[in-house]
Amino acid sequence: MKASECKCCKCGKQAVAFWPVIDPDIPSHPYCRKCLDKEKLQAMIAIYGDKGEELFKQFNNQLKKKKT
């Protein structure tokens, strides 16, 4: 099943990815881009504390640079 065939589990919009994709034993759920970013940010903050938000922004900026 592709994420594009699913709706976001949080808001019902078109999904873009399943998350988390860490382990086949952990269930993954479909998320739209906005909800996916929120979930990733919450995970980063849970792991790294307040520094997690800054790390998430740096990571996203690096991804944007690679696309151009």
N, CA, C and O of each residue as an XYZ file, in Angstrom:
272
protein
N       0.838     -1.176      0.000
C       0.000      0.000      0.000
C       0.887      1.244      0.000
O       1.889      1.305      0.713
N       0.513      2.216     -0.793
C       1.243      3.475     -0.859
C       0.555      4.509      0.022
O      -0.657      4.461      0.229
N       1.344      5.439      0.534
C       0.781      6.506      1.360
C      -0.195      7.356      0.553
O      -1.181      7.858      1.094
N       0.077      7.514     -0.730
C      -0.796      8.339     -1.571
C      -2.195      7.746     -1.722
O      -3.120      8.433     -2.155
N      -2.345      6.500     -1.375
C      -3.652      5.846     -1.433
C      -4.420      5.987     -0.120
O      -5.539      5.490      0.007
N      -3.818      6.663      0.847
C      -4.406      6.760      2.185
C      -4.697      8.207      2.566
O      -4.260      9.149      1.904
N      -5.431      8.348      3.627
C      -5.710      9.654      4.221
C      -4.916      9.767      5.519
O      -4.625      8.764      6.171
N      -4.574     10.984      5.878
C      -3.827     11.250      7.105
C      -4.624     10.750      8.313
O      -5.834     10.960      8.402
N      -3.940     10.097      9.225
C      -4.613      9.552     10.406
C      -4.987     10.645     11.411
O      -5.775     10.395     12.324
N      -4.440     11.841     11.259
C      -4.742     12.939     12.183
C      -5.830     13.867     11.649
O      -6.778     14.195     12.362
N      -5.687     14.290     10.386
C      -6.601     15.316      9.875
C      -7.460     14.864      8.694
O      -8.423     15.544      8.339
N      -7.130     13.742      8.089
C      -7.929     13.233      6.984
C      -7.525     13.721      5.605
O      -8.157     13.348      4.616
N      -6.479     14.552      5.513
C      -5.997     15.012      4.207
C      -5.233     13.888      3.512
O      -5.000     12.827      4.091
N      -4.849     14.137      2.271
C      -4.083     13.163      1.499
C      -2.747     12.884      2.192
O      -2.006     13.814      2.509
N      -2.446     11.633      2.421
C      -1.197     11.256      3.089
C      -0.026     11.313      2.113
O      -0.192     11.110      0.910
N       1.157     11.591      2.651
C       2.376     11.620      1.839
C       3.386     10.570      2.286
O       4.278     10.199      1.524
N       3.246     10.088      3.523
C       4.215      9.116      4.035
C       3.643      8.368      5.229
O       2.720      8.824      5.904
N       4.226      7.208      5.460
C       3.923      6.457      6.673
C       4.994      6.788      7.700
O       6.163      6.965      7.356
N       4.591      6.872      8.961
C       5.556      7.190     10.012
C       5.103      6.581     11.312
O       3.893      6.564     11.537
N       5.922      6.092     12.170
C       7.371      5.942     12.018
C       7.716      4.721     11.176
O       6.974      3.740     11.142
N       8.824      4.799     10.518
C       9.305      3.687      9.703
C      10.641      3.248     10.307
O      11.689      3.329      9.666
N      10.575      2.794     11.523
C      11.781      2.428     12.255
C      11.972      0.918     12.262
O      13.077      0.411     12.066
N      10.891      0.227     12.487
C      10.953     -1.209     12.714
C       9.673     -1.837     12.166
O       8.586     -1.301     12.379
N       9.786     -2.944     11.474
C       8.571     -3.582     10.943
C       7.584     -4.011     12.031
O       6.400     -4.206     11.756
N       8.066     -4.157     13.250
C       7.189     -4.555     14.349
C       6.410     -3.381     14.939
O       5.455     -3.581     15.688
N       6.818     -2.161     14.601
C       6.125     -0.968     15.089
C       5.152     -0.524     13.998
O       5.574     -0.271     12.870
N       3.875     -0.424     14.308
C       2.918     -0.028     13.270
C       3.154      1.404     12.792
O       3.356      2.313     13.596
N       3.126      1.586     11.494
C       3.266      2.909     10.890
C       1.893      3.392     10.452
O       1.031      2.597     10.077
N       1.703      4.697     10.504
C       0.422      5.284     10.126
C       0.642      6.335      9.047
O       1.706      6.952      8.996
N      -0.348      6.547      8.182
C      -0.203      7.553      7.125
C      -0.392      8.974      7.668
O      -1.272      9.225      8.492
N       0.449      9.897      7.190
C       0.389     11.294      7.616
C       0.494     12.216      6.408
O       1.183     11.906      5.436
N      -0.195     13.350      6.478
C       0.008     14.404      5.485
C       1.299     15.132      5.869
O       1.839     14.892      6.949
N       1.793     16.004      5.017
C       3.075     16.674      5.274
C       3.041     17.486      6.568
O       3.976     17.416      7.365
N       1.987     18.245      6.781
C       1.903     19.106      7.960
C       1.906     18.279      9.251
O       2.649     18.582     10.184
N       1.091     17.257      9.296
C       1.016     16.419     10.499
C       2.297     15.608     10.691
O       2.726     15.369     11.820
N       2.899     15.190      9.587
C       4.150     14.437      9.663
C       5.249     15.295     10.275
O       5.998     14.832     11.135
N       5.345     16.537      9.834
C       6.352     17.440     10.397
C       6.115     17.672     11.887
O       7.066     17.735     12.666
N       4.854     17.799     12.280
C       4.541     17.980     13.700
C       4.970     16.761     14.512
O       5.563     16.900     15.582
N       4.673     15.580     14.008
C       5.034     14.349     14.710
C       6.550     14.199     14.832
O       7.062     13.801     15.878
N       7.254     14.521     13.758
C       8.718     14.436     13.795
C       9.292     15.433     14.790
O      10.221     15.116     15.534
N       8.737     16.636     14.801
C       9.206     17.656     15.733
C       8.966     17.217     17.173
O       9.840     17.381     18.025
N       7.804     16.669     17.448
C       7.512     16.197     18.801
C       8.471     15.085     19.213
O       8.899     15.027     20.366
N       8.806     14.211     18.283
C       9.755     13.137     18.585
C      11.142     13.704     18.865
O      11.820     13.267     19.795
N      11.561     14.677     18.062
C      12.884     15.287     18.269
C      12.945     15.994     19.623
O      13.951     15.902     20.327
N      11.886     16.690     19.983
C      11.859     17.389     21.270
C      11.859     16.377     22.413
O      12.517     16.589     23.432
N      11.128     15.288     22.248
C      11.098     14.256     23.289
C      12.477     13.629     23.484
O      12.858     13.289     24.603
N      13.211     13.481     22.402
C      14.528     12.854     22.483
C      15.600     13.836     22.944
O      16.404     13.524     23.822
N      15.603     15.029     22.344
C      16.689     15.980     22.579
C      16.308     17.170     23.445
O      17.135     18.055     23.664
N      15.102     17.214     23.934
C      14.668     18.346     24.745
C      14.456     19.576     23.881
O      14.087     19.465     22.712
N      14.687     20.740     24.450
C      14.465     21.993     23.723
C      15.371     22.129     22.508
O      15.026     22.824     21.552
N      16.508     21.484     22.534
C      17.429     21.553     21.406
C      16.872     20.803     20.189
O      17.333     21.022     19.068
N      15.906     19.940     20.395
C      15.320     19.158     19.317
C      14.695     20.007     18.232
O      14.803     19.679     17.050
N      14.044     21.089     18.612
C      13.408     21.961     17.619
C      14.457     22.589     16.708
O      14.266     22.665     15.494
N      15.555     23.033     17.288
C      16.633     23.625     16.492
C      17.250     22.585     15.560
O      17.541     22.887     14.402
N      17.449     21.383     16.048
C      17.999     20.313     15.209
C      17.061     19.978     14.058
O      17.510     19.725     12.940
N      15.768     19.977     14.328
C      14.777     19.688     13.295
C      14.823     20.756     12.200
O      14.765     20.432     11.014
N      14.925     22.011     12.592
C      14.996     23.103     11.612
C      16.267     22.990     10.771
O      16.227     23.186      9.556
N      17.383     22.680     11.406
C      18.637     22.519     10.673
C      18.538     21.368      9.677
O      18.996     21.482      8.540
N      17.947     20.278     10.102
C      17.783     19.116      9.233
C      16.926     19.465      8.017
O      17.272     19.109      6.891
N      15.817     20.154      8.240
C      14.944     20.548      7.129
C      15.651     21.498      6.175
O      15.478     21.397      4.961
N      16.443     22.417      6.707
C      17.187     23.346      5.852
C      18.200     22.601      4.990
O      18.385     22.941      3.821
N      18.848     21.603      5.545
C      19.808     20.814      4.774
C      19.105     20.049      3.656
O      19.627     19.947      2.546
N      17.933     19.517      3.947
C      17.179     18.808      2.915
C      16.777     19.746      1.782
O      16.844     19.372      0.611
N      16.366     20.941      2.120
C      15.965     21.917      1.101
C      17.147     22.291      0.220
O      16.990     22.457     -0.989
N      18.330     22.424      0.815
C      19.527     22.770      0.045
C      19.896     21.657     -0.926
O      20.339     21.933     -2.041
N      19.722     20.411     -0.518
C      20.057     19.279     -1.379
C      19.121     19.185     -2.573
O      19.525     18.722     -3.640
N      17.882     19.617     -2.409
C      16.903     19.545     -3.497
C      17.193     20.566     -4.588
O      16.805     20.368     -5.739
N      17.867     21.649     -4.239
C      18.145     22.690     -5.241
C      19.458     22.464     -5.932
O      19.842     23.247     -6.801
